[in-house]
Amino acid sequence: MGAAAGSRMSWTPPPRPRFVERLIAHGEAVGGAARLVSLDGDELMDTARRATGLDDFGGDGWRPHFDVFLRALEDESRLHLLGRVLVRTEILLALRNRLELAALWKQHPEWLSEPVTAPTFIVGSPRSGTSILHELMACDPASRAPAMWEMQHPAVSVSGGDASDVADRVTQFWHDLQPEYETMHANSGHLPNECIFITLHEFLSDHWGGNHVVPSYDAHLRTVDHRPAYAYHKRFLQTLQTRPGPRRWLLKAPSHLFQLPALLAVYPDARIVRTHRDPLKTLPSAVSLLGTLKWMRCERVDMERVPLLMALGYAGLYRQEIDRRASGELPDDRFIDVTFDRLVADPAGAVGRVYEQLGWPFDDSVRARVAAYADAKPKDSRGPHRYSLEAVGLERSALREHFAFYMERFGIAEEDTSAGGREDR
């Protein structure tokens, strides 16, 4: 697919806010941010133990992935001061949660015998509508979608507490770090969010790779068995559902698309709601998003090879998915396909069709909730997200030909790729 690469243009990082540049300089002033913020694995684990008064992390199967990630951070990521603060916060949260959850599971082993019945997972390429579909379907009080704060503070959640405000301040700081990011995705401690914030506790998660320049860790993720991450994910849901509420789980992450066999091995009765969108829109938008996420944390981000590698990777993934669904390796009757154009044209109607295939009731009350939520989040409500194929060095006609099989198989409408982007959810 060499013809799909156009000029050698690549993603250009947005300017950093002045306060960010000045904070980064504090690390430079003392000979490097590592002198101010440690990412030593043993020290991180000791800090989590001291903070909780606990010492059992719930086994050690996660440690090899943790160690690979920390080595990649130090050797490859070139984290600036704020990048080190952010990732240290996230690692300590994950370690603290592992300690607290392990203690809870010792006290309440019966929790892990409770079923997680027929969870529904929304999956699809990044920028194909997974987030907005997740939020729309979460409007139904009969469903349960884990909020960001519950995934960051599960022990608080099951104790009946509420850490949503502190989680909201932490997650919305991303918008302060890079205001352009808010045009791409709305972070909130209150909204439902991706399963990567659960699987990150096993250190087998695209959250870690998506936010940092860590090619050796990314390669590690491609070679290891992800079933332990989904097993931990299930125990996490079993814990959250001890808090009163519905047990009809509604979950979401684009990265599930790469791990469907592992997901279905742990959740054999899962339903998959699969979003589809023109790859000539999703690819440059995803490159823009990923570059911005890494730029929030890293001194330098080189995205030159990323667009072509993503195009090749997703084309291969789509062919594999189609073949696996046709052969029965992936149970095709558990998939519900949703195209982006239909979702944005008639959100309530699209959700209603999904409900019909799931066998869920979609009464007037639920329809009204979904329609009201969609009306309150119009296109470009946070400003336009600007991106293009040309800006990331991809060539339109070669890509159109390369993805024709996928567009035809799922009836995906071609979108106008001549102009800048639109808000992608």
C-alpha positions as CSV (number, residue, x, y, z in Angstrom):
1,M,0.0,0.0,0.0
2,G,2.9,2.3,-0.6
3,A,0.9,4.5,-2.9
4,A,-1.3,5.5,0.0
5,A,1.5,7.6,1.4
6,G,1.4,11.0,-0.1
7,S,3.9,13.7,0.6
8,R,6.1,13.5,3.7
9,M,3.9,15.9,5.6
10,S,3.0,14.7,9.0
11,W,1.0,15.7,12.0
12,T,2.0,19.1,13.4
13,P,1.6,19.6,17.2
14,P,-0.5,22.5,18.4
15,P,1.2,25.2,20.4
16,R,1.4,24.6,24.1
17,P,-0.3,27.0,26.6
18,R,2.2,29.4,28.2
19,F,1.7,27.9,31.7
20,V,2.6,24.5,30.4
21,E,5.8,25.7,28.8
22,R,6.8,27.4,32.1
23,L,6.1,24.4,34.2
24,I,8.1,22.2,31.8
25,A,11.0,24.6,32.3
26,H,11.2,23.6,36.0
27,G,12.4,20.2,34.9
28,E,14.9,21.6,32.5
29,A,16.2,23.9,35.2
30,V,17.4,21.0,37.3
31,G,18.8,18.9,34.6
32,G,15.8,16.9,33.7
33,A,12.2,16.2,34.9
34,A,13.3,12.8,36.2
35,R,15.1,14.6,39.0
36,L,11.8,16.0,40.2
37,V,9.4,13.2,39.5
38,S,10.5,9.6,39.9
39,L,9.0,6.7,37.9
40,D,11.0,4.0,39.6
41,G,8.9,0.9,39.9
42,D,9.9,-0.2,43.4
43,E,9.4,3.3,44.7
44,L,6.0,3.6,43.1
45,M,4.9,0.3,44.7
46,D,6.3,1.3,48.1
47,T,4.4,4.7,47.8
48,A,1.1,2.9,47.1
49,R,1.7,0.5,50.0
50,R,2.4,3.4,52.4
51,A,-0.7,5.3,51.2
52,T,-3.0,2.4,51.7
53,G,-1.4,0.4,54.5
54,L,-1.8,-2.7,52.3
55,D,0.8,-4.9,50.7
56,D,-1.0,-7.4,48.5
57,F,-1.3,-6.3,44.9
58,G,-3.4,-9.4,44.0
59,G,-0.9,-11.7,42.5
60,D,2.1,-10.8,40.3
61,G,0.9,-11.6,36.7
62,W,0.7,-7.9,36.0
63,R,4.4,-7.2,36.9
64,P,6.0,-8.1,33.6
65,H,3.7,-5.7,31.7
66,F,4.3,-3.0,34.4
67,D,8.1,-3.4,34.0
68,V,8.0,-3.3,30.2
69,F,6.0,-0.1,30.4
70,L,8.2,1.6,32.9
71,R,11.3,0.8,30.9
72,A,9.7,2.2,27.8
73,L,8.7,5.4,29.6
74,E,12.3,6.0,30.6
75,D,14.0,4.9,27.5
76,E,11.6,6.1,24.8
77,S,9.0,8.6,25.9
78,R,11.1,11.7,26.7
79,L,8.5,12.8,29.2
80,H,8.5,16.4,30.2
81,L,7.7,17.4,33.8
82,L,3.9,17.5,33.4
83,G,4.0,14.2,31.5
84,R,5.8,12.6,34.4
85,V,3.3,14.0,36.9
86,L,0.4,12.7,34.9
87,V,1.7,9.2,34.4
88,R,2.9,9.0,38.0
89,T,-0.6,9.9,39.1
90,E,-2.2,7.3,36.9
91,I,0.3,4.6,37.9
92,L,-0.2,5.3,41.6
93,L,-4.0,5.3,41.2
94,A,-3.7,1.9,39.4
95,L,-1.5,0.4,42.2
96,R,-3.6,1.8,44.9
97,N,-6.7,0.3,43.3
98,R,-5.0,-3.0,43.0
99,L,-4.2,-3.0,46.7
100,E,-7.6,-1.9,47.8
101,L,-9.5,-4.3,45.5
102,A,-7.3,-7.3,46.5
103,A,-8.2,-6.5,50.1
104,L,-11.9,-6.3,49.3
105,W,-11.9,-9.6,47.4
106,K,-10.3,-11.3,50.4
107,Q,-13.0,-9.9,52.6
108,H,-15.8,-10.7,50.1
109,P,-14.9,-13.7,48.0
110,E,-18.6,-14.1,47.2
111,W,-18.5,-11.0,45.1
112,L,-16.5,-12.8,42.5
113,S,-19.1,-15.6,42.2
114,E,-21.8,-13.1,41.0
115,P,-22.5,-13.3,37.3
116,V,-21.9,-10.5,34.8
117,T,-24.7,-11.4,32.4
118,A,-24.6,-10.7,28.7
119,P,-22.6,-7.4,28.8
120,T,-22.9,-5.2,25.7
121,F,-19.6,-3.8,24.3
122,I,-19.5,-0.9,21.9
123,V,-16.5,-1.3,19.7
124,G,-15.2,0.3,16.5
125,S,-12.3,2.3,15.1
126,P,-11.3,5.4,17.0
127,R,-13.4,8.4,15.8
128,S,-16.2,6.2,14.4
129,G,-18.9,7.3,16.9
130,T,-18.3,4.9,19.8
131,S,-18.3,7.6,22.5
132,I,-21.5,9.3,21.5
133,L,-23.3,6.0,21.0
134,H,-22.1,4.9,24.4
135,E,-23.4,8.1,26.0
136,L,-26.7,8.0,24.2
137,M,-27.3,4.4,25.2
138,A,-26.2,5.2,28.8
139,C,-29.2,7.6,29.0
140,D,-31.4,4.6,29.6
141,P,-31.7,4.1,33.4
142,A,-32.0,0.3,32.8
143,S,-28.4,0.2,31.7
144,R,-25.2,0.7,33.7
145,A,-22.1,2.3,32.1
146,P,-19.2,2.8,34.5
147,A,-18.4,6.5,34.9
148,M,-14.8,7.7,34.8
149,W,-14.8,8.3,38.6
150,E,-15.9,4.8,39.4
151,M,-13.0,3.4,37.3
152,Q,-10.5,5.7,39.0
153,H,-11.9,5.1,42.5
154,P,-13.6,1.8,42.7
155,A,-13.2,1.2,46.4
156,V,-14.8,4.6,47.1
157,S,-17.7,3.6,44.8
158,V,-18.5,0.3,46.5
159,S,-18.3,1.9,49.9
160,G,-21.1,4.2,48.9
161,G,-18.9,7.3,48.5
162,D,-18.5,9.7,45.6
163,A,-15.2,10.7,44.2
164,S,-16.7,12.2,41.0
165,D,-15.5,15.8,41.7
166,V,-11.9,15.0,42.2
167,A,-11.9,12.7,39.2
168,D,-13.5,15.4,37.2
169,R,-10.8,17.9,38.1
170,V,-8.1,15.4,37.3
171,T,-9.5,14.3,33.9
172,Q,-10.5,17.8,32.8
173,F,-6.9,19.0,33.4
174,W,-6.2,17.4,30.0
175,H,-8.2,20.2,28.4
176,D,-6.0,22.8,30.2
177,L,-2.9,21.1,29.1
178,Q,-3.9,21.2,25.5
179,P,-7.1,23.2,24.7
180,E,-7.4,21.7,21.2
181,Y,-8.0,18.3,22.8
182,E,-11.4,19.5,24.0
183,T,-12.5,19.8,20.4
184,M,-11.7,16.1,19.9
185,H,-13.1,14.5,23.0
186,A,-14.9,15.7,26.2
187,N,-13.2,14.4,29.3
188,S,-15.2,14.3,32.5
189,G,-15.2,12.4,35.7
190,H,-19.0,12.1,35.5
191,L,-19.4,10.7,32.0
192,P,-19.0,7.0,31.1
193,N,-15.7,6.2,29.6
194,E,-13.6,3.4,28.0
195,C,-12.8,0.0,29.4
196,I,-9.1,0.9,29.0
197,F,-9.4,2.6,32.4
198,I,-10.2,-0.8,33.9
199,T,-7.7,-2.9,32.0
200,L,-4.9,-0.4,32.8
201,H,-4.9,-1.9,36.2
202,E,-3.4,-5.1,34.7
203,F,-0.9,-2.9,32.7
204,L,-2.3,-4.5,29.5
205,S,-4.1,-1.5,28.1
206,D,-4.0,0.9,25.1
207,H,-4.4,3.7,27.6
208,W,-0.7,3.5,28.4
209,G,0.5,3.2,24.8
210,G,-2.0,5.8,23.5
211,N,-0.7,8.5,25.7
212,H,3.0,8.0,25.6
213,V,5.7,7.3,23.0
214,V,6.5,3.7,24.0
215,P,7.1,1.6,20.9
216,S,8.6,-1.4,22.8
217,Y,5.5,-1.5,25.1
218,D,3.2,-1.3,22.0
219,A,5.1,-4.2,20.5
220,H,4.7,-6.1,23.9
221,L,0.9,-5.6,23.8
222,R,0.8,-7.1,20.3
223,T,2.4,-10.4,21.5
224,V,0.9,-11.2,24.9
225,D,-2.3,-12.9,25.9
226,H,-5.0,-10.3,26.9
227,R,-7.3,-12.7,28.6
228,P,-5.9,-11.8,32.1
229,A,-6.8,-8.2,31.4
230,Y,-10.4,-9.2,30.6
231,A,-10.5,-11.5,33.7
232,Y,-9.5,-8.5,35.8
233,H,-12.1,-6.4,34.0
234,K,-14.8,-8.9,35.0
235,R,-13.7,-8.9,38.6
236,F,-13.8,-5.1,38.5
237,L,-17.5,-5.2,37.2
238,Q,-18.4,-7.8,39.8
239,T,-17.1,-5.4,42.4
240,L,-18.9,-2.3,41.0
241,Q,-22.2,-4.1,40.8
242,T,-22.2,-4.7,44.6
243,R,-23.3,-1.0,44.7
244,P,-27.1,-0.8,44.1
245,G,-28.0,-0.3,40.4
246,P,-28.9,-2.1,37.2
247,R,-26.8,-5.0,36.1
248,R,-27.3,-4.6,32.4
249,W,-23.7,-3.5,31.7
250,L,-23.0,-1.2,28.8
251,L,-19.3,-0.9,28.0
252,K,-17.1,0.7,25.4
253,A,-13.6,0.9,23.9
254,P,-12.2,1.0,20.4
255,S,-9.3,-1.1,21.4
256,H,-11.6,-4.1,22.0
257,L,-11.6,-4.5,18.3
258,F,-8.1,-5.9,18.5
259,Q,-8.9,-8.3,21.3
260,L,-12.3,-9.7,20.4
261,P,-11.3,-13.4,20.9
262,A,-9.9,-12.6,24.4
263,L,-13.0,-10.6,25.2
264,L,-15.4,-13.4,24.2
265,A,-13.3,-16.0,26.0
266,V,-14.1,-14.2,29.3
267,Y,-17.5,-13.0,28.3
268,P,-18.9,-15.7,26.0
269,D,-22.5,-14.2,26.1
270,A,-21.3,-10.7,25.3
271,R,-23.0,-8.7,22.6
272,I,-20.9,-6.5,20.3
273,V,-22.3,-3.2,18.9
274,R,-19.8,-2.4,16.1
275,T,-19.6,1.1,14.7
276,H,-18.4,1.8,11.2
277,R,-17.2,5.0,9.5
278,D,-15.4,5.9,6.3
279,P,-11.7,5.2,7.1
280,L,-10.7,8.3,5.1
281,K,-12.2,10.3,8.0
282,T,-11.3,8.1,11.0
283,L,-7.6,7.7,10.1
284,P,-6.5,11.4,10.0
285,S,-8.8,12.2,12.9
286,A,-7.2,9.4,15.0
287,V,-3.7,10.5,14.0
288,S,-4.5,14.0,15.2
289,L,-6.0,12.7,18.5
290,L,-3.1,10.4,19.2
291,G,-0.5,12.9,18.4
292,T,-2.1,15.5,20.7
293,L,-2.4,13.0,23.6
294,K,1.3,12.1,23.4
295,W,2.2,15.8,23.0
296,M,0.6,16.5,26.3
297,R,3.2,14.4,28.0
298,C,6.3,14.1,25.8
299,E,8.9,16.6,24.8
300,R,8.8,15.5,21.1
301,V,6.3,13.4,19.1
302,D,7.3,12.0,15.7
303,M,4.2,10.9,13.9
304,E,5.7,10.6,10.4
305,R,5.3,6.8,10.0
306,V,2.2,6.5,12.1
307,P,-0.5,7.3,9.5
308,L,0.6,4.7,7.0
309,L,1.2,2.1,9.7
310,M,-2.3,2.8,11.0
311,A,-3.8,2.5,7.5
312,L,-2.1,-0.9,7.0
313,G,-3.0,-2.1,10.4
314,Y,-6.7,-1.3,10.3
315,A,-7.1,-2.7,6.8
316,G,-5.6,-6.0,8.0
317,L,-7.7,-5.9,11.1
318,Y,-10.9,-5.3,9.1
319,R,-10.2,-8.2,6.7
320,Q,-9.5,-10.5,9.7
321,E,-12.7,-9.5,11.4
322,I,-14.7,-10.1,8.2
323,D,-13.1,-13.5,7.8
324,R,-13.6,-14.5,11.4
325,R,-17.2,-13.5,11.4
326,A,-17.8,-15.4,8.1
327,S,-16.1,-18.5,9.4
328,G,-17.9,-18.4,12.8
329,E,-14.6,-18.0,14.8
330,L,-16.3,-14.8,15.9
331,P,-20.1,-15.4,16.4
332,D,-21.6,-13.1,13.8
333,D,-25.0,-13.3,15.4
334,R,-23.6,-11.4,18.4
335,F,-22.6,-8.4,16.3
336,I,-24.8,-5.4,15.6
337,D,-23.4,-3.1,13.0
338,V,-24.1,0.7,13.1
339,T,-22.9,3.1,10.5
340,F,-21.8,6.6,11.6
341,D,-23.9,8.4,8.9
342,R,-27.1,6.9,10.2
343,L,-26.1,7.5,13.8
344,V,-25.5,11.3,13.3
345,A,-28.5,11.7,11.0
346,D,-31.0,10.1,13.4
347,P,-29.5,9.3,16.8
348,A,-32.7,8.2,18.5
349,G,-33.6,6.1,15.5
350,A,-30.2,4.5,15.4
351,V,-30.3,3.6,19.1
352,G,-33.8,2.3,18.6
353,R,-32.6,-0.1,15.9
354,V,-29.8,-1.3,18.2
355,Y,-32.2,-1.9,21.0
356,E,-34.5,-3.9,18.7
357,Q,-31.6,-6.2,17.8
358,L,-30.6,-6.5,21.4
359,G,-34.2,-7.3,22.4
360,W,-34.3,-4.4,24.8
361,P,-37.4,-2.2,25.3
362,F,-37.2,1.2,23.8
363,D,-40.2,3.1,25.0
364,D,-41.1,6.7,24.6
365,S,-39.3,7.7,27.8
366,V,-36.0,6.2,26.7
367,R,-36.4,7.6,23.2
368,A,-37.0,11.1,24.6
369,R,-33.9,10.8,26.9
370,V,-31.7,9.8,23.9
371,A,-33.1,12.5,21.7
372,A,-32.7,15.2,24.3
373,Y,-29.1,14.2,25.0
374,A,-28.3,14.3,21.2
375,D,-29.9,17.7,20.9
376,A,-27.8,19.0,23.7
377,K,-24.5,18.0,22.0
378,P,-24.7,19.4,18.5
379,K,-21.9,19.2,15.9
380,D,-18.8,21.1,16.8
381,S,-20.3,22.2,20.2
382,R,-16.8,22.5,21.6
383,G,-15.3,24.0,18.5
384,P,-14.3,22.3,15.3
385,H,-11.6,19.6,15.3
386,R,-9.5,20.3,12.2
387,Y,-7.7,17.5,10.4
388,S,-7.2,16.2,6.9
389,L,-5.5,13.4,5.0
390,E,-3.1,15.8,3.4
391,A,-2.0,17.1,6.8
392,V,-0.9,13.6,7.8
393,G,0.6,12.6,4.5
394,L,-2.0,10.1,3.2
395,E,-3.1,9.9,-0.4
396,R,-6.9,9.9,-1.0
397,S,-7.4,7.7,-4.1
398,A,-5.1,4.9,-2.9
399,L,-6.8,4.8,0.5
400,R,-10.2,4.8,-1.1
401,E,-9.3,1.8,-3.2
402,H,-7.5,0.0,-0.3
403,F,-10.6,0.2,2.0
404,A,-13.2,-0.5,-0.7
405,F,-13.8,-4.1,0.5
406,Y,-14.6,-2.8,4.0
407,M,-16.9,0.0,2.8
408,E,-18.8,-2.4,0.6
409,R,-19.1,-5.2,3.2
410,F,-20.8,-2.9,5.8
411,G,-22.6,-0.4,3.5
412,I,-20.5,2.6,4.7
413,A,-21.2,5.9,3.1
414,E,-18.3,7.8,1.6
415,E,-17.8,11.2,3.4
416,D,-16.5,14.4,2.0
417,T,-12.7,14.4,2.7
418,S,-11.9,17.5,0.8
419,A,-12.5,19.9,3.8
420,G,-11.4,19.9,7.4
421,G,-12.8,17.6,10.0
422,R,-15.9,17.8,12.1
423,E,-16.4,16.8,15.6
424,D,-15.9,13.1,16.0
425,R,-17.4,11.2,18.8
